[in-house]
Amino acid sequence: MIPAVLPTYNRAPLAFTHGEGSWLVAEDGTRYLDLGAGIAVNALGHAHPALVAALTEQAGRLWHVSNLYRIPEQERLAEMLVERTFADTVFFTNSGTEAAELAIKMARKHWYEKGQPERVEIICFEGAFHGRSTGAIAAAGSEKMVKGFGPLMPGFVHLKFGDHDALRAAIGPKTAAIMVEPVQGEGGIRVLPDACLKGLRDLCDESGALMILDEVQCGMGRTGRLFAHEWAGVTPDIMMVAKGIGGGFPLGAVLATEAAAAGMGAGSHGSTYGGNPLGCAVGAKVVEIVSDDAFLDAVKARGARFRQGLEALVASHPEVFEAVRGVGLILGLKCRAANTDVVKAAYAEHLLTVPAADNVLRLLPALNISDADISEALARLDRAAGRVKADVAA
Ligand SMILES: *Cc1c(COP(=O)(O)O)cnc(C)c1O
């Protein structure tokens, strides 16, 4: 019999009653060290006092009014983002996949309004993940996501990740935009080198194609800069944000330059919940904390410290781990053993990690994880690797 909850997920048999910082407490009282942070969502850990205060203060006043009216909390968050990024304007969504939908629509509308309606193609990359809407799965194009869901939305071209020559050849008079994650998350913590991102920007400038960056997972401080593309010194035309920006409250955004967004006038797009006062009040507090230079410097330091420990772990368990990937606190361990076995062994050590494609173990801790918790995480990963080795030997 089908369960009451549609069985689309492979869930671990764990349920949590509360959380505190980088720790989650299970129903039986066991404390788990959380290196998944709800898949890079709980950017400031669980139950951060400033976020709880922002949420409860707003909850006591006003939750929702719809976009029929001005929403001062939304205007404030948009202004904060515009101040801190390349963007001139922001649209708020409730999720990453909704941000992908608008990014695609905006790029096509841009060319339509410019009198080049034939420019509809969006170039995407193998291993990409942009969400689960019909547009987003057509963009990513992986068989696992699209099989059985056809006919797919046309107009997407798929290229190998990081193949500059193929990209140059693929850009043509029908290209509207290039859409890419600076660091692939679901794809296995694959970092697009800065030189590639720069080259991509150059190709976009030459051809006029818009650059859409999907920073849903790698943005909001995760790499040690507010947004990952800042490392390469280039800026996109359109950027998708979600996950960390709400710190656990469902919130997403599309940031864009004035030129890219030119076609999106009144009536061209909408969302009933998008940019509601509750989400925006929490998002403003997250952005205020995470965009602080000292906070971002601390993320870089924590990332360096964690990475150093992970390199040592790879050296001492070459049968289990092959290499460390990532930047800042979006880290991955490319595994030799099955990554899912490592995830299970980590559960046994009361440590939460997330599998990714390409046999990678993903580590996405809260951005404010303490040094003591990083050390504890490394010790537990070491013991988990020991368990995997023992199981293989048995
Ligand atoms: C998670 C994710 C999405 C989709 O976000 P949802 O909120 O799950 O819809 C899109 N792009 C990237 C890079 C992601 O990691």
The ligand as a Gaussian input file, in Angstrom:
#p B3LYP/6-31G(d) Opt

LIG

0 1
 C       18.732000      22.670000      -4.449000
 C       19.095000      23.306000      -5.709000
 C       18.117000      23.794000      -6.605000
 C       16.650000      23.589000      -6.361000
 O       16.215000      24.197000      -5.198000
 P       14.805000      23.758000      -4.545000
 O       14.636000      24.743000      -3.441000
 O       14.976000      22.352000      -4.090000
 O       13.777000      23.878000      -5.576000
 C       18.541000      24.445000      -7.737000
 N       19.843000      24.600000      -8.010000
 C       20.806000      24.153000      -7.187000
 C       22.241000      24.390000      -7.528000
 C       20.472000      23.471000      -6.028000
 O       21.417000      22.988000      -5.234000

